[in-house]
Amino acid sequence: MKKKNQDEYNKWVSHLNNTKERTNYSIRRMDLLIISISGAGIYIIFETIREAKTGDVKLDCTNLLLISGIAFLLTILTNFASQITGYLANNNEEKYIQEELLRLEKKDWDKKRQKKIDKRITILNLTTDILNVLSVVGMLVGLGYLAYFNFLIF
């Protein structure tokens, strides 16, 4: 590769690495926000129930609180499950890379094992993506029902 092309190539590789870092940062922040918001929602529900038990507040639509609480709880559980599947996907990605390095070194490379690992990575990544979407949807459902409950009591 010519020097000019190599320099441009290196700039693009650097840019790609920076973009990947920013993407990973955004994903980590999203997980923290989802867990924080869902945890706060559960706290609000517990406090509302506690106030209702004192008799100072009359609750007519407790089903909305129940649905909201279940949505928040499922959000936390699906987010936790996505963390596990994400970890497993990355762990298998390491194994895949190790197999690829063995292939390049012309050592003890097992093509079947590498294909099996690649299939596992694909399934785990898809599962992680689905769980992440469910986590966001659960949080939004919980927030929606909690907001509607709040609207009805005022």
C-alpha positions in Angstrom: 0.0 0.0 0.0 1.3 3.5 -0.9 2.3 5.8 2.0 -0.6 8.2 1.2 -3.1 5.3 1.2 -1.6 3.8 4.3 -2.0 7.1 6.2 -5.6 7.5 5.1 -6.3 3.9 6.0 -4.7 4.4 9.5 -6.9 7.6 10.0 -10.0 5.6 9.1 -9.0 2.8 11.5 -8.4 5.3 14.3 -11.8 6.9 13.5 -13.5 3.5 13.6 -12.0 2.7 17.0 -13.1 6.0 18.4 -16.6 5.5 17.1 -16.8 2.0 18.6 -15.7 3.4 22.0 -18.4 6.1 21.8 -21.0 3.5 20.8 -20.1 1.3 23.8 -20.2 4.3 26.1 -23.7 5.1 24.9 -24.9 1.6 25.4 -23.5 1.5 29.0 -25.2 4.8 29.8 -28.5 3.6 28.4 -28.3 0.5 30.7 -27.6 2.7 33.7 -30.5 5.0 32.8 -33.0 2.1 32.3 -32.0 0.6 35.7 -32.1 3.9 37.5 -35.5 4.9 36.1 -37.0 1.5 36.7 -35.6 1.4 40.3 -37.0 4.9 40.9 -40.4 3.8 39.6 -40.5 0.9 41.9 -39.5 3.2 44.8 -42.3 5.6 43.9 -44.8 2.7 43.8 -43.7 1.4 47.3 -43.9 4.9 48.7 -47.4 5.4 47.2 -48.6 2.1 48.7 -47.1 3.0 52.1 -49.0 6.4 52.1 -52.2 4.6 51.1 -51.8 2.2 54.0 -51.7 5.2 56.4 -55.2 6.1 55.2 -54.1 9.6 54.2 -54.4 8.8 50.5 -57.3 6.9 48.9 -56.3 4.8 45.8 -59.0 3.8 43.4 -56.8 2.5 40.6 -54.3 0.2 42.2 -54.2 -2.0 39.1 -52.3 0.8 37.3 -49.7 0.7 40.1 -49.5 -3.1 39.9 -49.0 -3.1 36.1 -46.4 -0.3 36.4 -44.5 -2.2 39.1 -44.5 -5.4 37.1 -43.3 -3.6 34.0 -40.4 -2.0 36.0 -39.5 -5.3 37.6 -39.5 -7.1 34.2 -37.4 -4.3 32.8 -34.7 -4.8 35.5 -34.7 -8.6 35.0 -34.5 -8.3 31.2 -31.7 -5.8 31.4 -29.8 -8.1 33.8 -30.4 -11.0 31.3 -29.1 -8.9 28.5 -25.9 -8.2 30.5 -25.4 -11.9 30.8 -26.0 -12.7 27.2 -23.8 -9.8 26.2 -21.0 -11.1 28.4 -21.3 -14.6 26.9 -21.3 -13.2 23.3 -18.1 -11.3 24.1 -16.5 -14.3 25.7 -17.3 -16.4 22.6 -15.9 -13.6 20.4 -12.6 -14.0 22.2 -12.7 -17.8 21.5 -13.5 -17.0 17.8 -10.5 -14.6 17.6 -8.3 -17.2 19.2 -9.4 -19.8 16.6 -8.8 -17.2 13.8 -5.3 -16.6 15.2 -4.6 -20.3 15.2 -5.7 -20.5 11.5 -3.4 -17.6 10.6 -0.5 -19.2 12.5 -1.3 -22.5 10.7 -1.5 -24.3 14.1 -4.2 -26.4 15.7 -7.2 -24.7 14.0 -10.6 -26.4 14.0 -12.9 -25.0 11.4 -15.9 -26.8 12.8 -15.3 -25.4 16.3 -14.9 -21.9 14.9 -18.2 -22.2 12.9 -19.9 -23.4 16.1 -18.5 -20.5 18.1 -19.6 -18.1 15.3 -23.2 -19.5 15.4 -23.3 -19.1 19.2 -22.1 -15.5 18.9 -24.8 -14.7 16.4 -27.5 -16.2 18.6 -26.2 -14.5 21.8 -26.0 -11.1 20.0 -29.5 -11.4 18.7 -30.8 -12.4 22.1 -29.0 -9.4 23.7 -30.6 -7.1 21.1 -34.1 -8.5 21.8 -33.6 -8.2 25.6 -32.4 -4.6 25.2 -35.5 -3.7 23.2 -37.7 -5.4 25.8 -36.0 -3.6 28.5 -36.6 -0.2 26.9 -40.2 -1.1 26.1 -40.8 -2.3 29.7 -39.4 0.9 31.1 -41.7 3.0 28.8 -44.7 0.9 29.7 -43.9 1.3 33.4 -43.5 5.0 33.1 -46.6 5.3 31.0 -48.8 3.5 33.5 -47.3 5.4 36.4 -47.8 8.7 34.7 -51.4 7.7 33.9 -52.0 6.7 37.5 -50.6 10.0 38.7 -52.9 11.9 36.2 -55.9 10.0 37.6 -55.3 10.7 41.2 -55.0 14.5 40.8 
